[in-house]
């Protein structure tokens, strides 16, 4: 940990994305729907027989059989789409082609996120003083959002080959930013992935708790906010300002 009492020399702010800069659930729901609609139209029989529970069970069986894809959310989804079509009797070629196309439809919708209404003005202000980075375990692309112009770098777990709280994600940010860990503040909603992970990497931490959740049995974040508007003040307090 940096020494907070002396006032930290903060240079870089890294952000988790899903449920930190936007609510992810509505986007995921829309993306899933678009993907299912593509399958129903172009691969009849591939998903029609599954209700929500059955589809979930099918997904879990794919995860279980492909532990090597755990941190590769995109490849895992493509594998699931492929196997769904094989199970419905499509050829390997059709299933492979269909998996790529259905995934492309999913991803296009997945990138259509709605930033929290205060996000842009807060990020613009912070970007004038700090380098900003994105660290996500999901497959969202910050550069496909209106906030992209404020970000200097972004790492996806599936590119790094490890997901937060694994130190590799935080090390990737440290290397890219070229600063010491105590000059970085990481902001995220997940107590374990974001706060524990960043703390253990030696970074400062801000817990974004927009849903009023209780803090679990872990060392606390340096600051807690429930709206991004509070972030500049939280960072100023870390810097002793
Ligand atoms: Mg998150």
Boltz pocket constraint, residues with backbone or C-beta under 6 A from the ligand:
constraints:
  - pocket:
      binder: B
      contacts: [[A, 16], [A, 17], [A, 18], [A, 19], [A, 20], [A, 188], [A, 189], [A, 190]]
      max_distance: 6.0
